[in-house]
Amino acid sequence: MNRNDEFYKALGGLMSIPSVAVDGDAEHPFGVEVSRALDYMLNLCASYSFRTGRVGKMMGWAEIGEGDELIGILAHLDVVPEGSGWEYPAFGLTRAVVDGEERLYGRGICDDKGPAMMAVFAMKRLLDSGEKLNRRVRILFGCTEERGEWVDMELYKKTCELPTFGFTPDASFPAVYGEKGILILKLTMPKLAAGVDDIAGGTAHNMVPDACTAVRNGVTSRALGKSAHGSTPDKGENAILKLMQDIDCPLASFMREKFGMTCDGSLIGCAMSDEQSGALTLNVGVIGVAGDNVEITLDIRYPVTKKAEDVTAIIAESCAAYGVSVEVEGGQAPVYMDKNGPIIRALMEVYREETGDGTEAFTMGGGTYARAMDNIVAFGPMFPGSAETEHQKNEYMTVADCEKARRIYEKALKRLNELP
């Protein structure tokens, strides 16, 4: 079996596992399927003579090399729910020619199973080369990244060796030196006051919902939208907000007046920006009935120089007049690194050598494991100008981009190992 065949066979096996993180039990903290994905990767790495380890039942790692310092690669094996409208199997790896380009389809090909497997094979390539490694390279397999509850990483940090520096292959090239803060809010309105019998839309706070259904007085109303990543809501079409434009009830009035069809927080009063990272974004990700209440989940990405508590206070005050309460469900502080530091410089050099592209390192609204530990930068796998399909139906990556990213990761590990 040649190198490419081996890679795609291994990747296909991983992507066939529907590893959406859920509430599990002591044996399978994030569900059976996530545990299956972790077992699969640890067994694969062991077969390549990597050293492997587990962090309780929550996550695992695989390592090569020698030395006191540790280069970390922070990846995750859980994925967002598949959503609806796929033209290819969501859980599997489909290779197809579309619009004249060869593509790889499947949930997680971009985020983050594809990049995780690229990193494993970059490590394998380095190990097989016989080159002396002055540092150890360890890939961490997180298992609940998409839910924003990084209890797996918290346990790792408490019980295991921390990387000296490294990257997470879970964003875009060339490199990300800053990430906006993340704030997850739950808005609650009594169902009687809302004026709906039932309502359901969205599957995850960090996805733009592509469908929403409401029932009022026995009449069902529906709206369809276009999914996108919750950090870039302007690239989708929010079905919850669309439906609110077409129905008449107190809930819809509140949603129209405080959100409309916007995603910048302007109607609810929290629009803000800074020079370092740009403008705040707001995604109305999920709506549903819980007991006697209607609950709405917001995913907010705020600028690196702003504070989560200030955003929360503004929204709470704006909602109070409608009888809507606001509760913080979760969040993560911003990340801001020196883009001229040695780690980012080394990664940028490799990227430019491989691509010839002079694009500068940048900041973004997405949240990656770069927030989990010090001296970690988001690095790939998506290229400037490529389609952004993560968290959407028919998630895909071109074969050409996949192969290019693999070469960059291989060279990056070699370059990081050579840093003084």
SVG drawing of the C-alpha trace seen along z (x, -y; Angstrom):
<svg xmlns="http://www.w3.org/2000/svg" viewBox="-55 -50 75 52">
<polyline fill="none" stroke="black" stroke-width="0.4" points="0.0,0.0 1.5,-3.4 1.6,-6.3 -1.4,-8.1 -3.6,-4.9 -2.6,-4.3 -3.5,-7.9 -6.9,-7.8 -7.8,-4.4 -7.0,-5.5 -8.9,-8.8 -11.9,-7.0 -12.0,-4.7 -12.0,-7.6 -14.6,-9.6 -17.0,-6.7 -17.4,-7.0 -20.3,-9.5 -18.4,-11.1 -20.7,-13.9 -20.0,-14.6 -23.0,-14.0 -23.6,-13.6 -22.2,-10.1 -21.3,-8.0 -18.2,-7.2 -16.9,-4.8 -17.8,-7.0 -17.9,-10.6 -18.9,-12.0 -20.8,-9.1 -19.8,-5.7 -19.0,-7.0 -16.5,-9.6 -14.8,-6.8 -14.7,-4.7 -13.0,-7.5 -10.4,-7.9 -9.7,-4.1 -9.3,-4.1 -6.7,-6.9 -4.7,-5.5 -4.6,-2.0 -3.6,-3.5 -0.8,-5.5 0.4,-2.5 0.6,-0.5 3.0,-3.2 5.2,-2.7 4.1,-6.0 4.0,-6.1 0.4,-6.5 -1.4,-7.4 -4.9,-8.1 -6.1,-10.9 -8.7,-9.1 -11.5,-8.2 -11.7,-11.8 -8.9,-12.0 -5.6,-10.6 -2.3,-11.4 0.4,-9.9 4.1,-10.9 7.4,-10.4 10.9,-11.7 13.3,-12.4 14.3,-15.3 13.1,-17.5 10.9,-19.9 7.5,-19.0 6.0,-20.2 2.3,-19.9 -0.3,-19.4 -3.8,-19.9 -6.5,-18.3 -10.0,-17.1 -12.0,-14.0 -15.5,-15.2 -17.6,-16.8 -20.7,-19.0 -24.0,-17.2 -24.5,-16.4 -27.5,-18.7 -29.7,-18.1 -29.5,-18.2 -26.3,-16.2 -25.7,-15.0 -23.0,-12.6 -22.9,-10.4 -22.1,-12.7 -20.2,-10.0 -17.7,-8.5 -15.2,-9.7 -16.5,-10.3 -14.1,-11.2 -15.9,-13.0 -15.2,-15.4 -17.4,-18.4 -17.1,-21.6 -13.9,-20.3 -12.0,-19.6 -11.5,-16.5 -13.0,-16.8 -13.2,-14.9 -16.6,-15.0 -17.6,-14.1 -18.3,-15.6 -15.0,-16.5 -12.8,-16.5 -12.0,-20.2 -12.9,-20.3 -11.0,-18.4 -10.6,-14.8 -8.9,-15.5 -6.3,-17.8 -5.8,-15.4 -5.0,-12.6 -2.7,-14.9 -0.8,-15.6 -0.5,-11.9 0.9,-11.1 3.3,-14.1 4.6,-12.6 4.8,-9.2 6.8,-10.6 9.2,-12.3 9.6,-9.1 10.1,-6.9 12.7,-9.3 15.1,-8.3 16.0,-11.9 17.2,-12.7 14.5,-14.5 15.8,-16.9 12.3,-17.4 9.3,-15.2 6.2,-15.7 2.9,-14.9 -0.5,-15.0 -3.4,-15.5 -6.7,-14.0 -9.5,-16.1 -13.0,-14.8 -15.4,-17.6 -14.0,-20.7 -17.2,-21.5 -19.4,-21.7 -17.2,-24.4 -16.8,-22.4 -13.2,-21.6 -13.2,-19.4 -10.9,-17.0 -8.2,-19.7 -8.7,-20.9 -8.0,-17.3 -5.0,-17.0 -3.5,-20.3 -4.0,-19.1 -2.4,-15.7 -0.1,-15.7 3.0,-17.4 2.3,-20.7 3.8,-21.4 6.6,-24.0 4.9,-25.3 3.0,-24.0 -0.1,-24.5 -3.6,-23.4 -4.6,-22.3 -8.1,-23.7 -8.4,-27.0 -6.8,-28.5 -3.4,-29.2 -1.1,-31.0 -1.4,-31.4 -3.7,-32.9 -2.2,-35.1 -5.4,-36.2 -8.8,-34.8 -11.8,-36.8 -13.5,-36.1 -16.4,-33.6 -19.5,-34.2 -22.4,-31.7 -25.7,-33.2 -29.0,-31.5 -32.1,-33.8 -35.2,-32.5 -38.8,-33.7 -41.9,-32.0 -43.7,-30.0 -47.1,-31.6 -45.7,-35.0 -43.9,-34.0 -47.2,-33.0 -46.0,-29.8 -47.1,-26.2 -43.8,-24.8 -40.7,-26.0 -37.4,-24.3 -34.5,-25.5 -30.8,-24.9 -28.6,-22.0 -25.6,-23.8 -24.8,-27.3 -21.8,-27.5 -23.7,-26.7 -26.0,-29.1 -29.3,-27.2 -30.6,-26.0 -34.2,-25.1 -36.7,-26.4 -40.3,-25.3 -42.9,-27.0 -46.4,-25.9 -49.0,-28.5 -52.7,-27.8 -52.3,-24.5 -50.7,-26.2 -47.2,-25.2 -44.8,-27.7 -41.4,-26.8 -38.3,-28.5 -35.1,-27.2 -31.8,-28.9 -28.1,-28.2 -25.8,-26.8 -22.3,-28.3 -19.9,-28.4 -21.1,-30.4 -18.0,-32.6 -18.9,-33.8 -22.7,-34.2 -22.7,-36.6 -21.8,-33.7 -25.0,-31.9 -28.8,-32.5 -30.3,-32.2 -33.5,-30.2 -34.6,-31.2 -34.4,-34.9 -36.1,-34.3 -39.1,-32.6 -39.4,-35.4 -40.0,-37.8 -43.0,-35.9 -45.0,-35.1 -46.8,-37.3 -46.4,-36.7 -44.6,-38.4 -41.6,-36.1 -41.3,-37.1 -41.7,-40.8 -38.8,-40.5 -36.6,-38.7 -37.4,-41.2 -36.7,-44.2 -33.5,-42.9 -32.0,-40.8 -33.8,-41.3 -31.7,-39.7 -28.5,-41.1 -25.4,-39.4 -23.4,-42.3 -25.3,-42.9 -26.4,-46.4 -30.1,-46.0 -29.6,-44.7 -26.9,-47.3 -23.7,-45.4 -22.1,-46.3 -18.4,-46.9 -15.0,-46.5 -11.3,-47.1 -8.3,-47.5 -6.7,-44.3 -9.5,-41.9 -12.4,-43.7 -16.1,-43.6 -18.2,-41.6 -20.4,-38.9 -23.6,-37.4 -25.2,-34.1 -28.7,-33.1 -27.8,-29.4 -30.6,-27.4 -34.2,-28.0 -36.4,-25.4 -39.0,-24.7 -37.7,-23.5 -40.5,-22.9 -42.6,-26.1 -40.0,-28.3 -38.6,-29.1 -34.8,-29.1 -32.6,-30.9 -28.9,-30.3 -26.6,-33.0 -23.0,-32.5 -21.1,-35.8 -17.5,-36.5 -16.3,-39.7 -13.1,-41.8 -9.9,-40.9 -9.7,-44.2 -13.3,-44.0 -14.8,-42.2 -17.5,-39.4 -19.2,-40.9 -19.7,-44.2 -21.4,-42.4 -23.6,-40.4 -24.7,-43.4 -25.7,-45.2 -27.8,-42.3 -29.4,-41.6 -30.5,-45.2 -31.9,-45.2 -33.8,-42.0 -35.3,-42.9 -38.1,-45.0 -39.4,-42.0 -39.4,-39.7 -36.5,-37.8 -33.8,-36.7 -30.1,-36.2 -27.7,-33.5 -24.1,-32.9 -23.8,-29.3 -20.1,-29.4 -17.3,-31.1 -13.6,-31.5 -11.3,-34.5 -9.6,-36.0 -6.2,-35.0 -3.6,-37.5 0.0,-36.5 3.0,-38.2 2.9,-37.6 6.6,-38.3 7.6,-35.6 9.7,-32.6 6.8,-30.1 4.6,-32.0 7.7,-33.1 8.7,-29.5 5.3,-28.4 4.9,-31.4 8.2,-30.6 7.1,-27.0 3.8,-28.1 5.3,-30.7 8.0,-28.2 5.4,-25.7 2.8,-28.0 4.6,-31.2 1.7,-33.1 2.5,-36.3 -0.7,-36.5 -0.1,-37.8 -0.9,-36.1 -4.3,-37.2 -6.9,-37.2 -10.3,-35.5 -13.5,-35.0 -13.3,-31.2 -12.3,-29.4 -9.6,-26.7 -7.5,-24.8 -5.0,-27.6 -7.0,-29.0 -6.4,-25.9 -2.6,-26.3 0.1,-28.8 2.3,-29.2 -0.1,-27.4 -1.1,-29.0 -3.9,-28.0 -2.3,-26.8 -4.3,-25.5 -5.8,-23.5 -7.9,-25.8 -6.2,-28.0 -7.0,-31.7 -9.8,-31.7 -10.9,-28.2 -14.5,-27.4 -15.4,-27.5 -17.6,-24.4 -16.9,-23.4 -20.1,-23.0 -22.1,-23.0 -23.8,-20.3 -21.5,-18.7 -18.4,-19.7 -15.5,-19.2 -11.8,-19.8 -10.2,-19.5 -7.7,-16.7 -5.2,-19.3 -5.5,-21.3 -5.4,-18.2 -2.1,-17.1 -0.7,-20.6 -1.7,-20.9 0.0,-17.5 3.2,-18.7 3.1,-21.9 2.5,-20.0 5.4,-17.7 7.8,-20.6 6.4,-22.5 7.2,-19.7 10.7,-19.5 11.2,-23.2 9.9,-23.4 12.2,-20.6 15.1,-22.6 14.3,-25.8 17.1,-26.8"/>
</svg>
